[in-house]
Amino acid sequence: MKISLCIATYKRAERLAALLSDLEMQQRLPDEVIIVDNDPAGSARAVVEAHAAANKAFALKYAIQPERGIAITRNLTVAMASGDWVAFIDDDERAPPAWLAQLLEAARQHQADGVLGPVVPVVPETAPAWIRRGGFYDFPRMQTGGIVPLNRLRFGNVILRGEPLRAEPGPFNVAYGLMTGEDGDLLSRMANKGARIIWCDEAIVHEPIEPARLSFRWILRRALSGGQEFARKSLDGTYARVTLLHRARLFLQALAQMLVAAVLAVVSLPAGRHRAAGWLVRASANLGKLSVFWGWRYSLYA
C-alpha cells in the first residue's frame, strides 16, 4: 500500500522543518510527502529543498497555492497525491516515530476507510497559569476502534483511503474560504455515504501551542468559530434531518446556554480565572451558533 502524506503550510518554516525531521524517523515511512505552500512568496521552499537534498527516505513534492484558503490548498495536496492511502498532518505538529504505522494498523484491524488520532496540545511553561490550568486546547478522545461521531470529525491527524477521498467533489469545499470547518465537512460527507471512520487513541501527534494563540482573545475567537461551524452543519442537515422544530430548538438552546454561561462566568470567578474563562468560552461558542441565524460568517484565519 502506497501512502501519500499531505501538508498544507503557511509561513511556518521552522515548524515545517521540525515536522519533516519527524517524518524521516517514522517506523512506517510515507512513500511521498506533498507540501503545498499557501504563501505566494514560497517561504517554505528553502526548507523543502534542504530536506529533499538530505533525505532519500521518501519523495518530496512541493507546490505553491497563491490563493489564500486552507480548502483550496488542501485540494492541491490531494491532486498531487498518488497513494492508496492519503494521510494529513498540520505543519505545526510533531509526529512520534510510531504515528503513521499506528494509523495504518488501526485501519487494517478495524477495516476502516479512515482513522483519526489525538492532537495533544503542548502548552509552554511560560504560558499564564490560568491558560495552563484551563485545558482550552484539548479535544475529546475516544477508545480505539470506535466510530467517530459526525460532530467530532476534523483533520490534523488522519489517514483516509484514497478512493472514497477522491470520489468527493473538491474534495474540500472552497466555499469555506478562510473559515474553519472544511475538514469536518469533507469527513461528514464521506461518513454519510458509508465511509467507516474510526478513532485510534494510540496514534498521537503533538501540537506546540504558538505564542500568538496563548491569549484569551484567540481562545474566544476559536470558540465562536467552532460554534458557527456546529450550527451551520446542524442547519444544513449534516448531523440529522432538519425541521422547523429542530431549528427552533437549536436557537433556544444556544440562547439559554449562552446566558447561563455568562452568569456562571461571574459566579465562578472567585474559584479561579481559568473557571470563569471556561464559562466565557462556552458563551462565545453559543454566540457563534446564534450568529449563524442572522447570516454572519466569521473567518478565523482571515
C-alpha positions in Angstrom: 0.0 0.0 0.0 1.4 3.4 -1.0 0.9 6.2 1.4 0.9 9.9 0.5 1.3 12.3 3.3 -0.2 15.8 2.7 0.9 19.0 4.4 -0.6 22.5 3.8 1.7 25.1 5.1 1.7 28.9 5.6 4.7 30.8 7.0 5.9 28.2 9.4 9.3 27.3 8.0 10.9 26.3 11.4 8.0 24.2 12.4 7.7 22.6 9.0 11.4 21.7 9.2 10.9 20.0 12.6 7.9 18.0 11.2 9.9 16.8 8.2 12.6 15.6 10.5 10.0 13.7 12.5 8.7 12.1 9.2 12.2 10.9 8.3 12.1 8.9 11.6 8.8 7.1 11.1 8.7 3.4 11.6 6.5 3.2 8.5 7.8 5.8 6.2 5.4 7.6 3.8 6.1 6.8 0.2 5.7 10.5 -0.7 5.2 13.8 1.2 3.3 16.5 -0.6 3.8 20.1 0.7 1.7 22.9 -0.7 2.7 26.4 0.4 -0.1 28.9 0.8 2.4 31.7 0.9 2.7 33.3 -2.6 6.3 34.1 -1.8 7.1 30.5 -1.3 8.6 30.8 2.2 8.7 27.0 2.7 10.7 26.3 -0.5 14.1 26.5 1.1 13.1 24.1 3.9 11.7 21.6 1.4 14.7 21.8 -0.9 17.1 21.3 2.0 15.3 18.2 3.2 14.9 16.9 -0.3 18.7 17.1 -0.8 19.5 15.4 2.5 16.7 12.8 2.8 16.2 9.9 0.4 13.7 8.0 2.6 10.7 9.3 0.6 9.8 11.5 -2.4 9.1 15.2 -1.7 6.7 17.2 -3.8 6.3 20.9 -3.5 3.9 23.5 -5.0 2.7 27.0 -4.2 -1.0 27.8 -4.0 -1.1 31.6 -4.2 -4.8 32.0 -3.4 -5.4 32.1 0.4 -7.5 29.4 1.9 -7.0 26.0 3.6 -9.6 24.2 1.5 -8.1 25.2 -1.9 -4.6 24.5 -0.6 -5.5 21.0 0.7 -7.3 20.3 -2.6 -4.0 20.8 -4.4 -2.2 18.4 -2.0 -4.8 15.7 -2.8 -4.5 16.3 -6.6 -0.7 15.8 -6.2 -1.1 12.6 -4.1 -0.8 9.2 -5.8 -1.1 6.9 -2.8 -3.7 4.2 -2.0 -3.9 6.0 1.4 -3.7 9.7 2.0 -2.6 11.0 5.4 -2.8 14.6 6.6 -0.9 16.4 9.3 -0.7 20.1 10.2 2.5 22.0 9.6 2.9 22.9 13.3 2.5 19.4 14.7 5.1 16.8 15.8 4.8 13.1 15.0 6.3 10.4 17.2 8.1 7.5 15.3 5.2 5.1 15.6 2.5 7.5 14.4 1.9 6.6 10.8 2.3 2.9 11.4 -0.3 3.1 14.2 -2.8 4.8 11.9 -2.4 2.3 9.1 -2.5 -0.7 11.5 -5.8 0.6 13.1 -7.3 0.9 9.6 -6.3 -2.7 8.8 -7.5 -4.1 12.1 -10.9 -2.3 12.1 -11.4 -2.5 8.3 -11.8 1.3 8.2 -11.8 3.8 5.4 -10.3 6.5 7.6 -8.6 6.8 11.0 -8.4 9.8 13.2 -6.0 10.2 16.1 -5.4 12.6 19.0 -3.8 16.0 18.7 -2.3 16.6 22.1 -1.5 20.3 22.9 1.8 21.2 24.3 1.3 24.4 26.3 4.6 26.1 27.2 5.6 26.6 30.8 5.8 30.3 30.2 2.0 30.5 29.4 -0.1 32.2 32.1 -1.2 29.9 34.9 -4.9 30.2 34.1 -4.3 29.0 30.5 -2.2 26.0 31.6 -5.0 25.0 34.1 -7.9 25.6 31.7 -7.5 22.8 29.1 -8.6 25.3 26.4 -6.7 23.5 23.6 -7.8 19.9 24.5 -10.1 17.8 22.2 -12.2 14.9 23.2 -10.7 11.4 22.9 -12.2 8.0 22.4 -11.5 4.3 22.7 -9.6 2.9 19.8 -11.8 1.3 17.2 -14.9 3.5 17.9 -16.7 5.2 15.1 -16.0 8.9 15.3 -19.3 10.9 15.7 -20.1 13.4 12.9 -19.6 16.4 15.2 -16.1 15.3 16.2 -14.7 14.8 12.7 -11.7 17.0 12.0 -8.2 17.0 10.4 -4.8 17.5 11.9 -4.1 13.7 12.4 -5.9 11.5 9.9 -5.4 8.9 7.2 -8.0 8.1 4.6 -8.4 5.5 1.9 -7.7 7.3 -1.4 -10.6 6.0 -3.4 -13.5 7.5 -1.3 -11.5 10.6 -0.7 -11.0 11.3 -4.4 -14.6 10.5 -5.1 -15.7 13.6 -3.2 -16.1 16.8 -5.3 -13.2 19.2 -4.4 -12.7 17.2 -2.2 -12.6 20.2 0.2 -15.4 22.8 -0.3 -13.6 26.0 -1.2 -16.7 28.0 -0.1 -15.3 27.8 3.4 -12.6 30.2 2.3 -10.8 31.4 5.5 -13.4 29.9 7.8 -12.9 26.7 9.7 -14.9 23.6 9.1 -13.8 22.4 5.6 -12.2 19.3 7.2 -15.3 18.2 9.1 -17.4 18.9 6.1 -15.4 16.6 3.9 -15.3 13.8 6.5 -19.0 14.2 7.2 -19.8 13.8 3.5 -17.7 10.7 3.4 -19.2 9.2 6.5 -22.8 9.9 5.4 -22.0 8.0 2.2 -20.9 4.9 4.1 -17.2 5.5 4.8 -16.1 3.9 8.1 -14.1 6.4 10.0 -12.7 5.2 13.4 -10.5 6.5 16.2 -7.0 5.3 17.1 -6.1 6.7 20.5 -2.5 5.5 20.3 -1.7 7.4 17.2 -0.8 10.7 18.9 0.7 13.8 17.4 1.7 16.8 19.5 0.9 20.4 18.8 3.1 23.0 20.4 0.8 26.0 21.0 2.1 29.1 19.3 2.6 32.3 21.4 0.1 34.1 19.3 -2.6 31.7 20.4 -1.8 32.0 24.1 -4.4 34.7 24.6 -8.0 34.9 25.9 -8.9 36.7 22.7 -7.7 33.9 20.4 -9.4 31.3 22.6 -12.7 33.1 22.4 -12.4 33.6 18.7 -11.8 29.9 18.1 -14.8 29.0 20.3 -17.0 31.4 18.3 -15.8 29.9 15.1 -16.4 26.3 16.4 -20.0 27.3 17.4 -20.6 28.7 14.0 -19.3 25.5 12.3 -21.6 23.3 14.5 -24.7 25.5 13.8 -24.0 25.6 10.0 -23.7 21.9 9.8 -26.7 21.3 12.0 -28.9 23.6 9.8 -27.7 22.1 6.5 -28.6 18.6 7.6 -25.1 17.2 8.2 -26.0 15.6 11.5 -29.7 14.9 11.1 -32.8 15.8 9.1 -33.6 19.5 9.7 -37.1 20.6 10.6 -38.6 23.8 11.9 -38.7 22.4 15.4 -35.0 21.4 15.1 -34.1 25.0 14.1 -36.1 26.5 16.9 -34.6 24.1 19.5 -31.1 24.9 18.3 -31.7 28.6 18.6 -33.4 28.5 22.0 -30.8 26.1 23.5 -27.9 28.2 22.2 -29.5 31.4 23.7 -30.2 29.8 27.0 -26.7 28.2 27.2 -25.1 31.5 26.4 -26.9 33.4 29.1 -26.3 30.7 31.7 -22.6 30.5 30.8 -22.3 34.3 31.1 -23.8 34.2 34.6 -21.7 31.3 35.7 -18.6 33.1 34.5 -19.2 35.8 37.0 -20.2 33.4 39.8 -17.2 31.2 39.3 -14.6 33.9 39.2 -13.6 33.5 42.9 -12.8 29.8 42.2 -10.2 30.8 39.6 -9.7 32.8 36.5 -9.5 29.6 34.4 -13.0 28.6 35.5 -14.5 32.0 34.6 -12.7 31.9 31.3 -14.0 28.4 30.6 -17.6 29.6 31.0 -16.9 32.6 28.8 -15.6 30.3 26.1 -18.9 28.3 26.3 -20.8 31.6 26.0 -18.7 32.5 22.9 -19.4 29.2 21.3 -23.1 29.6 21.8 -22.9 33.2 20.4 -21.3 31.7 17.4 -24.3 29.3 17.0 -26.8 32.2 17.3 -24.9 34.4 14.8 -25.5 31.8 12.0 -29.2 32.6 12.2 -28.6 36.2 11.2 -26.2 35.2 8.5 -22.8 36.3 9.9 -19.9 34.2 8.7 -16.7 34.6 10.8 -13.4 33.9 9.2 -11.0 32.8 11.9 -8.0 32.7 9.5 -8.6 36.0 7.7 
